[in-house]
């Protein structure tokens, strides 16, 4: 009866734009990454709305896996993860001190690197697991090597704080040449042994992101944090010797929209703002409700394609806030579904192709996908 009342008073509305997520592919990517580092734990990173895929949806897809942690970056993301699965949560960045009392400390572990955060967590009086974040060269966050002894001394006086693991973050694991990975690994190990000398026994030791998973072969590291690779994107350059190790990854996400208008334009007429496109022959223009507000980069105007059935059609200048237009043929009709982003990594309308056309990186094109677009698990 309840479902009937919900349907009656809150009828489902089919949206024009849909992001589809392939659960089977996500789990295959996770399984493949685990096979690359079989002796290490995998902590899927779901920060930034699960890289644009939709935090709630990705959590639901992962909630029956046996991963030790789901890694996120903020309290709002924590609320979503806690609601939809029972996997322990790792907060990657520090937050305002007053926020720590709002977390369930039995379910949550915190990455820390500031002495005032440590003192605040101690004053809360709760048993709290922490992951000590080392600065190994990125110089963005993390405790400096020369500051580590003071931080260790502080931790020794706060028995309610459990140093469960130590971590850091590579800053050029995806670089093709002149890698600094060995230097960062050496610094990480030096800092780790200082923690060990103080009688702490961290369970987890990890420095590796997606790119590092394909490059590092060191049993010292017993955990990895896959970011972009989890969602099916190879983080390495095609000339990198380790590039082929990422060839089994497949994109999880695809994006579709609907044709809302067909316009016939003649030589001398134009499309969109500023007369940027003028046809030399009579042409048909199809418009879809997907523009830079939904995150189709304006810088990609005139350089991208959408797919209708088996045919690709070129977008014509300029991409507008909520609309973009394409030169099409007579096979296209109003209401037809079109594919904006393909889950085929080699397609003309792949996410990588969009990023290249927009002079940016896949990371950005993913995370900027409008949060209001419906995400559907298939």
C-alpha positions in Angstrom: 0.0 0.0 0.0 2.8 2.4 0.8 4.4 2.1 -2.6 1.0 2.9 -4.2 0.7 6.1 -2.1 4.2 7.1 -3.0 3.6 6.6 -6.7 0.3 8.5 -6.4 1.6 11.6 -4.7 5.3 11.5 -5.9 5.1 10.1 -9.5 8.4 9.3 -11.0 9.5 11.8 -13.8 11.7 10.5 -16.5 14.6 13.0 -16.9 16.1 14.2 -20.2 19.6 13.6 -19.0 20.7 10.3 -17.3 24.1 9.0 -16.0 24.2 5.2 -16.2 26.5 3.2 -13.9 27.5 -0.3 -14.7 27.7 -2.1 -11.4 29.3 -5.3 -12.9 32.1 -3.2 -14.4 32.8 -1.3 -11.2 33.2 -4.6 -9.3 35.3 -6.1 -12.1 37.6 -3.1 -11.9 37.9 -3.5 -8.2 38.6 -7.2 -8.6 41.3 -6.5 -11.2 43.0 -3.9 -9.1 43.1 -6.4 -6.2 44.7 -9.0 -8.5 47.5 -6.5 -9.3 48.4 -6.2 -5.6 47.1 -9.5 -4.2 48.8 -9.2 -0.8 47.5 -5.7 -0.1 44.2 -4.3 1.0 42.2 -2.0 -1.3 40.6 1.2 0.0 38.2 2.5 -2.7 38.3 6.3 -2.8 34.8 7.8 -3.2 35.5 11.4 -2.5 34.2 14.3 -4.7 30.8 12.5 -5.2 32.6 9.3 -6.1 34.4 11.1 -8.9 31.2 12.4 -10.3 29.5 9.0 -10.5 27.3 9.6 -7.5 28.3 8.8 -3.9 25.1 7.1 -2.9 25.0 5.0 -6.0 28.6 3.8 -5.8 28.3 3.1 -2.1 25.4 0.9 -2.8 27.4 -1.0 -5.5 30.2 -1.6 -3.1 28.4 -2.3 0.2 28.6 -6.1 -0.1 32.3 -6.2 -0.9 34.9 -7.0 1.8 37.0 -3.8 1.4 38.4 -2.7 4.9 37.6 1.0 4.3 35.7 3.4 2.0 37.7 6.6 1.7 36.0 10.0 1.5 36.8 13.6 2.3 34.2 15.3 4.4 31.3 15.1 6.9 28.5 15.4 4.3 30.0 12.4 2.4 30.3 10.5 5.7 26.6 10.9 6.3 25.8 9.4 2.9 28.2 6.4 3.3 27.0 5.7 6.9 23.4 5.6 5.8 23.9 3.2 2.9 26.5 0.7 4.0 28.3 -0.7 7.0 31.8 -0.6 5.7 34.2 1.4 8.0 34.8 5.0 6.8 38.2 6.7 6.4 38.2 10.6 6.3 41.1 11.5 4.1 41.5 15.2 5.1 41.3 17.0 8.4 38.2 19.1 9.3 37.2 21.9 11.6 37.9 20.8 15.2 34.2 21.2 16.3 33.1 18.7 13.6 34.9 15.7 15.1 32.3 15.2 17.8 29.6 14.7 15.2 31.2 11.5 13.8 30.7 8.0 15.1 34.2 7.2 16.2 33.5 3.5 16.3 32.8 3.5 12.5 35.2 6.2 11.4 39.0 6.6 11.2 40.6 10.0 10.7 43.7 11.0 8.8 45.6 13.5 10.9 48.8 15.6 10.7 48.3 18.6 12.9 49.2 18.6 16.6 46.1 20.7 17.5 43.9 18.1 15.9 45.5 15.4 17.9 45.0 17.4 21.1 41.4 18.0 20.3 40.7 14.3 19.6 42.3 13.5 22.9 40.1 15.9 24.8 37.0 14.3 23.3 37.8 11.3 25.5 36.8 8.7 22.9 38.8 5.9 21.6 39.7 7.1 18.2 41.6 5.4 15.4 43.9 7.7 13.4 46.0 7.4 10.3 49.1 9.4 10.5 49.6 11.4 7.3 53.3 11.9 6.3 54.4 14.7 4.0 56.8 12.9 1.7 57.4 15.7 -0.8 54.1 17.0 -2.1 54.1 19.8 0.5 50.4 20.1 0.4 49.4 18.4 3.7 51.0 16.0 6.1 53.4 16.1 9.0 56.9 17.2 8.0 59.8 14.7 8.7 61.5 17.1 11.1 58.2 17.7 13.0 57.5 14.0 13.4 59.3 13.4 16.7 57.2 16.1 18.4 54.0 14.7 17.0 55.0 11.2 18.2 55.7 12.5 21.7 52.3 14.1 21.7 50.6 10.9 20.7 52.5 8.9 23.4 50.7 10.9 26.0 47.2 10.3 24.6 46.4 6.6 25.0 42.9 7.0 23.6 44.3 7.7 20.1 45.2 4.5 18.2 47.8 4.9 15.4 46.2 2.3 13.1 48.3 3.1 10.1 50.6 5.5 8.3 50.1 7.0 4.9 51.2 9.6 2.4 50.4 10.5 -1.2 52.5 10.3 -4.4 52.7 13.5 -6.4 54.0 12.2 -9.7 53.3 8.5 -9.9 51.7 9.1 -13.3 54.7 10.8 -14.8 56.4 9.1 -17.7 59.9 10.3 -17.0 62.0 11.5 -14.1 59.9 9.9 -11.5 60.5 10.7 -7.8 58.7 7.6 -6.6 61.9 6.1 -5.1 62.7 9.2 -3.1 59.2 9.4 -1.7 59.2 5.7 -0.8 62.6 6.2 1.0 61.3 9.1 3.0 58.1 7.3 3.9 60.0 4.3 5.2 62.3 6.5 7.3 59.3 8.2 8.9 57.5 4.9 9.4 60.5 3.4 11.3 60.5 6.5 13.6 56.9 5.7 14.5 57.8 2.1 15.0 60.7 3.0 17.3 58.2 4.8 19.5 56.4 1.4 20.1 53.5 2.2 17.9 52.4 -0.7 15.7 50.5 0.7 12.6 48.6 -2.1 10.9 48.4 -0.4 7.5 51.2 1.2 5.5 50.3 2.8 2.2 51.4 5.5 -0.1 50.0 4.3 -3.4 47.2 5.8 -5.6 45.9 4.4 -8.8 49.1 5.0 -10.8 51.3 3.6 -8.1 49.3 0.3 -8.1 50.6 -0.4 -11.5 54.2 0.6 -10.8 55.1 -0.5 -7.2 56.1 -4.0 -6.3 57.1 -3.7 -2.7 55.6 -6.0 0.0 56.2 -3.2 2.6 53.1 -1.5 1.4 50.0 -3.5 2.5 47.3 -1.2 1.3 46.5 1.0 -1.8 43.9 3.7 -2.5 42.6 3.4 -6.1 41.0 6.6 -7.3 40.6 7.1 -11.0 41.4 3.5 -11.8 38.4 2.2 -9.8 36.1 4.0 -12.2 37.8 2.6 -15.3 40.4 5.1 -16.4 44.1 4.3 -16.9 46.1 7.0 -15.1 49.3 6.3 -17.0 50.6 7.7 -20.3 50.3 5.3 -23.2 54.1 5.3 -23.6 54.6 4.3 -20.0 56.0 0.7 -19.6 53.3 0.0 -17.0 50.5 1.3 -19.2 49.3 -2.1 -20.4 48.6 -3.1 -16.8 45.6 -0.7 -16.9 44.3 -2.0 -20.2 41.8 -4.2 -18.5 40.0 -1.3 -16.8 36.6 -0.3 -18.3 34.7 3.0 -17.7 31.7 2.6 -15.4 29.8 5.6 -16.6 27.9 6.7 -19.6 25.7 9.8 -20.2 22.7 10.2 -22.4 20.3 13.0 -23.3 17.3 13.6 -25.6 16.8 15.7 -28.7 14.5 18.6 -27.9 14.7 20.6 -31.1 15.4 20.2 -34.8 16.2 23.3 -36.9 16.8 23.6 -40.6 19.5 26.2 -41.4 20.5 27.5 -44.8 23.7 28.9 -46.2 24.4 32.3 -44.6 22.5 31.5 -41.4 24.1 30.6 -38.1 23.9 28.5 -35.0 24.2 29.6 -31.4 25.8 32.8 -30.1 28.0 35.3 -32.0 27.5 33.7 -35.4 30.4 31.3 -34.7 29.1 28.6 -37.1 27.7 29.3 -40.6 26.9 26.3 -42.9 27.9 26.3 -46.6 25.0 24.0 -47.4 21.5 23.4 -46.0 21.8 21.4 -42.8 19.7 20.1 -39.9 20.7 21.0 -36.3 19.6 18.9 -33.3 19.7 20.5 -29.9 19.9 18.6 -26.5 19.5 20.0 -23.0 23.1 19.4 -21.9 25.5 22.3 -21.8 28.3 23.7 -19.6 26.0 23.8 -16.5 25.7 20.0 -16.7 29.5 20.1 -17.5 30.0 19.9 -21.2 33.1 22.2 -21.2 32.6 25.3 -23.2 36.2 25.1 -24.3 35.3 21.9 -26.1 32.9 23.7 -28.4 33.0 22.4 -32.0 35.4 19.6 -31.2 33.2 16.8 -29.7 30.6 14.3 -30.9 27.4 12.7 -29.7 26.2 9.3 -30.8 22.7 8.5 -32.2 22.2 4.8 -32.6 25.4 3.8 -34.5 26.2 7.3 -36.0 28.4 10.0 -34.5 27.4 13.7 -35.1 29.6 16.7 -34.6 28.7 19.4 -32.1 28.7 22.9 -33.6 29.7 26.2 -31.9 29.0 27.4 -29.1 28.1 25.1 -26.1 25.6 27.1 -24.1 24.7 27.0 -20.4 22.1 24.2 -20.7 22.1 23.4 -24.4 24.4 22.2 -27.1 23.7 21.7 -30.9 24.8 19.1 -33.4 24.7 18.7 -37.2 22.6 15.6 -37.9 20.8 13.7 -40.7 17.2 12.7 -41.3 17.5 9.6 -39.0 17.3 11.9 -35.9 13.9 12.8 -34.5 12.7 14.9 -31.6 12.6 12.8 -28.4 15.4 10.4 -29.6 17.9 9.4 -27.0 21.5 10.3 -27.8 24.8 9.3 -26.1 26.9 12.1 -25.0 29.6 10.1 -23.1 30.3 6.5 -24.0 31.5 3.8 -21.6 33.7 2.6 -24.5 37.2 4.1 -23.8 38.0 4.1 -27.6 34.8 5.8 -28.7 34.9 9.3 -30.3 32.6 10.4 -27.5 34.6 8.9 -24.6 35.3 10.8 -21.4 38.9 11.0 -22.4 38.0 12.5 -25.7 35.9 15.1 -24.0 38.7 16.0 -21.6 41.2 16.3 -24.5 38.8 18.6 -26.4 38.2 20.7 -23.3 41.9 21.1 -22.6 41.6 19.4 -19.3 41.9 16.0 -17.6 39.5 13.2 -17.1 39.5 13.8 -13.3 38.0 17.3 -13.9 35.4 16.2 -16.5 34.2 13.5 -14.1 33.9 15.4 -10.9 32.2 18.4 -12.5 29.3 16.4 -13.8 26.2 18.1 -12.4 25.1 16.5 -9.1 21.5 17.0 -10.1 21.6 14.6 -13.1 19.9 11.4 -12.3 22.3 8.4 -11.7 21.0 5.0 -12.5 22.6 1.7 -11.6 22.4 -0.9 -14.4 
